[in-house]
Amino acid sequence: MDDEGVLNILQKVGAFRAGHFVFVSGLHADTYVNKNAMYPYTREMSQLCKTIAEKFAGKHIHAVIGPSTGGIILSQWVAHHLTEMEGRDVYSTYADKDGDGFVIKRGYDELIKGKNVLVVEDLVTTGGSLRKVIEAARAAGANVVGAVAVCNRGGVTSEMIGNPPQFISLLNVQLDQWPAAECELCKAGIPVNIDVGHGKQFLASQS
């Protein structure tokens, strides 16, 4: 599946939207990626994760790991497709949030110790969560052979997440954003979306 196919799926399930949005940072933008919107759609999730699996098939991956909570679903589907493609068990695991970082427990640390691991994430803006999961996997003794994001909206690079041998994104989004005082959308009188993001809080602060 190419970039256009990935974008079509995200638009179909309402995960990629155009309009006037406010982020938690206070910045305004004309596009919004609502990663949570894609998870209810099992057929589309399977298609996206099969694409990920195809890109890493043959790389001797033993386990897939993602951050809780959305990364659990990604991990499950990618591991499933790798298992089907390679005719052997590829395990699905996840990392738990632990303060500002992540920790691998529940016996998953022993499961990935000394094994080749693929780290998956739905959306990266700064790469911080992905980097912390990679760090946790390495701390557990895993050999991180690659990392992948469904959507990269922050120009995140391999260096920003800890230099895994391979880092890919199914879709790269150039995100134009502005401080509220400089927002071109506000100047043009385009209404702020209050269904997703922090538009409702922004409007309340202006009243």
C-alpha positions as CSV (number, residue, x, y, z in Angstrom):
1,M,0.0,0.0,0.0
2,D,1.4,3.4,-1.0
3,D,1.0,6.8,0.7
4,E,-2.2,7.5,-1.1
5,G,-3.7,4.2,0.0
6,V,-2.8,4.9,3.6
7,L,-4.3,8.4,3.4
8,N,-7.5,7.1,1.9
9,I,-7.9,4.7,4.8
10,L,-7.3,7.4,7.4
11,Q,-9.7,9.7,5.7
12,K,-12.3,7.0,5.3
13,V,-12.4,6.2,9.1
14,G,-12.2,9.9,10.1
15,A,-8.7,9.8,11.4
16,F,-7.4,12.5,9.0
17,R,-9.4,15.7,8.9
18,A,-9.1,19.2,7.4
19,G,-10.4,22.3,9.0
20,H,-9.3,24.6,11.9
21,F,-8.0,22.8,15.0
22,V,-6.3,23.7,18.2
23,F,-3.7,21.3,19.8
24,V,-3.0,20.9,23.5
25,S,0.1,23.0,22.9
26,G,-2.1,25.9,22.0
27,L,-1.0,25.9,18.4
28,H,-3.5,26.1,15.6
29,A,-3.4,24.0,12.4
30,D,-5.5,23.2,9.3
31,T,-5.2,19.4,9.6
32,Y,-5.8,17.0,12.5
33,V,-4.8,13.4,12.9
34,N,-7.2,11.7,15.3
35,K,-5.4,8.4,15.8
36,N,-8.1,7.0,18.1
37,A,-10.6,7.2,15.2
38,M,-9.0,4.3,13.3
39,Y,-9.1,1.6,16.0
40,P,-12.8,0.7,15.9
41,Y,-12.4,-0.3,12.2
42,T,-10.9,-3.8,12.3
43,R,-10.8,-4.3,8.5
44,E,-8.9,-1.1,7.9
45,M,-6.6,-1.7,10.9
46,S,-5.7,-5.1,9.5
47,Q,-4.9,-3.6,6.1
48,L,-2.6,-0.9,7.6
49,C,-0.9,-3.5,9.9
50,K,-0.5,-6.0,7.0
51,T,1.4,-3.2,5.1
52,I,3.7,-2.8,8.1
53,A,4.3,-6.5,8.3
54,E,5.1,-6.7,4.6
55,K,7.8,-4.1,5.1
56,F,9.5,-6.2,7.8
57,A,8.8,-9.7,6.7
58,G,12.0,-11.7,6.4
59,K,13.9,-9.7,9.0
60,H,13.6,-12.5,11.6
61,I,11.4,-10.6,14.0
62,H,10.4,-12.5,17.1
63,A,8.1,-10.0,18.8
64,V,6.3,-6.8,18.1
65,I,5.9,-4.2,20.9
66,G,4.0,-0.9,21.2
67,P,3.2,1.6,23.9
68,S,-0.1,1.2,25.7
69,T,-2.9,1.8,24.9
70,G,-3.2,2.1,21.1
71,G,0.1,0.4,20.4
72,I,-1.3,-2.8,21.9
73,I,-3.8,-3.1,19.0
74,L,-1.1,-2.3,16.4
75,S,1.2,-4.8,18.0
76,Q,-1.4,-7.5,17.9
77,W,-2.3,-7.0,14.2
78,V,1.3,-6.7,13.0
79,A,2.4,-9.8,14.9
80,H,-0.6,-11.7,13.5
81,H,0.3,-10.8,9.9
82,L,4.0,-11.6,10.4
83,T,3.0,-14.9,12.0
84,E,0.8,-15.7,8.9
85,M,3.5,-14.6,6.4
86,E,6.4,-16.5,8.1
87,G,4.6,-19.6,9.3
88,R,5.9,-19.3,12.9
89,D,4.9,-17.5,16.0
90,V,5.7,-13.8,16.2
91,Y,4.7,-12.5,19.7
92,S,2.6,-9.4,20.4
93,T,3.7,-7.5,23.5
94,Y,3.4,-4.0,24.9
95,A,5.0,-1.5,27.2
96,D,3.2,0.1,30.2
97,K,3.3,3.7,31.0
98,D,5.5,4.4,34.0
99,G,5.7,8.0,35.0
100,D,7.3,9.9,32.2
101,G,8.6,6.7,30.6
102,F,7.6,3.1,29.8
103,V,8.4,-0.2,31.4
104,I,8.1,-3.7,30.1
105,K,6.6,-6.1,32.6
106,R,3.9,-8.8,32.8
107,G,6.6,-11.3,31.8
108,Y,7.0,-9.6,28.4
109,D,10.5,-8.5,29.4
110,E,11.6,-12.2,29.5
111,L,9.7,-12.9,26.3
112,I,11.7,-10.3,24.3
113,K,15.1,-10.7,26.1
114,G,17.7,-11.6,23.5
115,K,15.1,-11.5,20.7
116,N,14.7,-9.3,17.6
117,V,11.9,-6.8,18.2
118,L,9.9,-4.4,16.0
119,V,8.5,-1.3,17.8
120,V,5.2,0.1,16.5
121,E,3.4,3.4,17.1
122,D,0.3,5.0,15.6
123,L,1.3,8.7,15.5
124,V,4.6,10.5,16.1
125,T,4.9,14.2,16.5
126,T,8.1,14.5,18.5
127,G,9.0,10.8,18.6
128,G,9.2,10.9,22.4
129,S,7.0,8.0,23.2
130,L,8.5,5.8,20.5
131,R,12.0,6.6,21.8
132,K,11.0,5.7,25.3
133,V,9.6,2.3,24.3
134,I,12.7,1.6,22.3
135,E,14.8,2.4,25.4
136,A,12.6,0.1,27.5
137,A,13.0,-2.7,25.0
138,R,16.7,-2.4,24.9
139,A,16.9,-2.2,28.7
140,A,15.0,-5.5,28.8
141,G,17.7,-7.0,26.6
142,A,15.9,-7.0,23.3
143,N,17.5,-6.3,19.9
144,V,15.4,-3.5,18.3
145,V,15.7,-4.2,14.6
146,G,13.2,-1.6,13.5
147,A,10.5,1.0,14.4
148,V,7.5,2.1,12.4
149,A,4.8,4.7,12.8
150,V,1.5,4.8,10.9
151,C,1.7,8.6,10.6
152,N,4.6,10.9,11.1
153,R,3.4,14.4,11.4
154,G,6.4,16.0,13.0
155,G,9.3,15.2,10.6
156,V,10.6,12.7,13.2
157,T,13.9,11.1,12.2
158,S,15.6,7.9,13.3
159,E,18.1,9.9,15.3
160,M,15.2,11.4,17.3
161,I,14.0,8.0,18.5
162,G,17.3,6.4,19.3
163,N,18.7,5.3,16.0
164,P,17.0,1.9,15.4
165,P,18.5,0.2,12.3
166,Q,15.3,1.0,10.3
167,F,12.6,3.6,10.9
168,I,9.7,4.0,8.5
169,S,6.4,5.8,8.4
170,L,3.4,4.7,6.3
171,L,2.4,8.3,5.9
172,N,4.4,11.6,6.4
173,V,2.3,14.7,6.9
174,Q,3.6,18.2,6.6
175,L,1.9,20.0,9.4
176,D,1.5,23.8,9.2
177,Q,0.7,25.3,12.6
178,W,0.7,28.7,14.1
179,P,0.4,30.4,17.5
180,A,-3.1,31.7,18.2
181,A,-2.1,35.3,17.7
182,E,-0.7,34.5,14.2
183,C,-3.3,32.0,13.1
184,E,-4.2,32.5,9.4
185,L,-7.4,30.5,10.0
186,C,-8.6,32.8,12.8
187,K,-7.8,35.9,10.6
188,A,-9.9,34.4,7.8
189,G,-12.8,33.8,10.2
190,I,-12.8,30.0,9.8
191,P,-14.6,28.4,12.8
192,V,-12.6,26.4,15.3
193,N,-13.5,22.7,15.4
194,I,-14.7,21.8,18.9
195,D,-15.3,18.0,18.3
196,V,-11.6,17.1,18.4
197,G,-8.5,18.6,19.9
198,H,-8.7,21.6,22.3
199,G,-10.9,23.9,20.3
200,K,-13.6,24.0,23.0
201,Q,-11.1,25.1,25.6
202,F,-9.6,27.7,23.3
203,L,-13.0,29.3,22.6
204,A,-13.8,29.3,26.3
205,S,-10.6,31.1,27.1
206,Q,-11.5,33.8,24.5
207,S,-14.9,34.6,26.0
